[in-house]
Amino acid sequence: MVSVRKFFGKTAREALMALKAELGADAVVLSNRAVPGGVEIVALPAESMGELNATVRAARQPAPPPAMPARTLSAASAERTPEDEHSANIGKQIAVQLARRSQAQAAPKPVFRSGIEAPAHDEDRGGKQMVRSFNPPRVALNDGEAMQLSPSTREERRAQQTEEISEARVHSLEATNAQLMQELNSIKGMLERQLAGFAWSEISRNAPARTQMMSELLEVGFSAQLTRRLTENIPAEAQISEARDEVRRLINRDLRMQDNTNDIIDRGGVYALVGPTGVGKTTTTAKLAARCVVRHGADQLALITTDGYRIGAHEQLRIYGRILGVQVHVVRDASDLRQTLQDLRKKHMVLIDTVGMGQRDKMVGEQSAMLTSAGNVRRLLCLNATARGDTLDDVVRAYEGPDLAGCIFTKLDEAASVAPALDVAMRHELSLFYIANGQRVPEDLHLPNRTYLVHRAMREIAPDSPYKMDRADTGLLMSATRSPGVARGATGA
């Protein structure tokens, strides 16, 4: 039988001292309550824990215990005192509470967002709650509410707060470093521009013809990169006329052109005209077709169009074909194009008019792949002579490839300067096949004339033009474009 004892005292301390004197320091305190005249503590000796555990296990058994004989039950009841009845009732309550506690511990406990377990059930609270020790509760504050935390939880919370503080400091240092680097780069750029300005002033004093030539090339539309390359070998003591002759000689040397002895109309083959929308591919195709018909006859030429996207796009080429007496074929995909070219393999020349699309369109790569897979097809890139140099750079980069034979300048009659187009062709080492300077078919298509193009490219801008550059403007432009290059030029001078 579980031996539960009661101890009374005027204060909790006196009752606890009486408990320890009789049962020892290892006794288990079951409950404490205020009674008239003092405090009552119910305790259990340490050696009685085994009996209590047996009682708990017996309480969990589903089968009821065997019924006692009536005589024995009545005798036992007669022998019990009121105090024994009270102790027995407390023992039963303890067994029930321990059984409930074991079930609650077996079930998963809900967890709050803060990571602290939910409080126990209401049955474990109140004046009859079982107390395991007299240590004071450990309490931490979270969002203004007091919650009981274990030492390990408190240490984890402190470590988490320390880590958050460390991360905040790291982010603050990163932001400060980024701002510092931005300021340093700004200072660096300002110093480079200052040094480049000094270098430009030095070049202007030591080699005035070179700086004047650089100003003229930048005015007409040549890129700063090509300008430096064309002027870097001009002697410091040269005159401006000598500097112009030197630049013309370098342009003539680097510019690739097709002449009368290497005309594709005479050579024949399969050529596809490609380029952005509105650059004049269909009109240029008709001009080439007319030149071929004049030289070799309509039966030696075939026209193919892949432009099935625009409404009536292939009808324009069909009209040119009827005028010239040339067959026009419409293809939809790569297999259709391969079969059509196989059927036209005996023709002297086959011209393919392609779909116009922007240089940033992903279909540009698909179009190039279709033409490449069709066989021995050479592409001719149509470049709008009125476009800016950086725009033409994008176009060439989008359409470049091993099957790109060269380029054709279109709308030359609308361009104020052909320098940007010549600049792009020279830097990308493109062969110039034809120039188109109007809408007439076939009159406005010509083989390139080197002297004419160089003269057009280097033609000086009118003094009252808003694009006329001052010496100081040229220095600022060259400084902003690439100051180290100018500095190297100054050292060489």
C-alpha positions, 0 to 999 in steps of 0.5 A: 500500500502506498504510504502517503503522509501529511505534515502540518505547520504554521508556515510552509517552511515549518511543514517542509522541515517536519517532512524532511526530518521524518521522511528525509530529503529524498521524499516526493512532495505531492501537494501543498495547500493552505488549511485553517491554522497553517499549511498542509503538505502531502508527501510520499517516501522515496521508497514508496515510488515503486509501489506507486508505479505498480499502482499506475500500471494497475490503473492502466490495465483494462481488466477490472480487479477481482471482487473481494468477498463481502466479509473481507471488504466490510472488515477492511472498511471497518478497520480504516480510520478517516485519515486512512480513507483520506490517504487512500483517496489521495493515492487514487487521485495521484495514480489517475493524474500520473496516468493522464500525464503519461498519456499527455506525454505520449501524444505530440504537443503543439508548438507555438511560433516562438518554439515554446511548447504549449502549456499543459492541460487544465487538469494539471493546474490549480491547487492540486497540481503535483509539485516535483521540487521547490526550485523557483520557475525560470521565466523569460519575457517574449512580446510582453508575456511571461512564459516558463523556459528551460535553460536549454531553450533560453540558451537557444533563444540567446544564440538565435538573437546573437545570430540575428544581430550578427546578420544585421551587422553583416548586412550593414557592413555590406551596404556601407562597403557597396556605397564606399565602392560606388564613391571610389569608382566615381572618384576613379572615373573623375580622375580618369577623365581629368587625366584624359583631358590633360592627355588630350591637351598634350596631344593637341599641342604635340600633334595638332593634325592628329587631334583635328583628324580625330575630331573630323572622324568622330563628327561624321559618325566613325566610332571612337575605337576605329578612330583611334586605330586610323589616327594612331600612326599619324606623325606628330609633325604631319599636316592636316592634308597628310593626315587625311591622306593617311586615313583614306589609305587605311580605309581603302586598305581595310574596306573589303569590296566586290568588284566587276571581276567578282560579281555574284551575278556572274558566279551564280549560286544560292543566296538568301537576303536577310536582315531586319524588317523594312531594310529593303530585302524584297526590293533588293532581291528584285534588283538582283533578279533583274540584273541576272535576267539581263545577263543570263536569261529568265530560265536561269533564275529562280526566286524563293520566298519564306515570308509567309507571315505578312499578309500579301508579302509573297505577292510583291515578289510574285509581281516582280517574277511575272514582270521578269518571267521568273518562277517564284516558289513559296516555302514554309519550313526547312524540309520544304526549302531543301526539296525546292532547292533540290528541284532547282539545282540546275538553275544558274542562280537562286535568290531567297527572300526571307522574313524580316525580323528584329535583330533581338528576335529569337527567330533569327537563330531559327532562320539561320539554322533553316538556311544552313540545313538547306544546303549550300546557301550563302547569306547576304546581310542588308544593312540600312545606311541610315541607322546608327553605328551601334544599331548596325553593330547589333544587327551584325552580331545577330546575323553573323555566322560562317555562311554570311558571305557579306553585306549590301548597303541599302537606302544610301540615298537617304543617309546623311553619312555612310561612315557608320555603315563603313565603320561596322563593315570594316570592324567586322571584316564584312565584304560589301557586295552592292549598294542600293540608292533608290527604289527603282528596279534595277537601276538603283543597285550598283557595285560599290565604288571605293573612291565614292564611298570614302569621299562620302564617309569623310565629307566634312559637316557644315559649320552651322550644323548642330552636330559640328564638334568643337575641339573641347567637345572632342576631348570630352567625348574621347575621354568618356569613351576610353580614357586609357587609350587616349592616355596611351596615345599621349604617351606615344606622342 
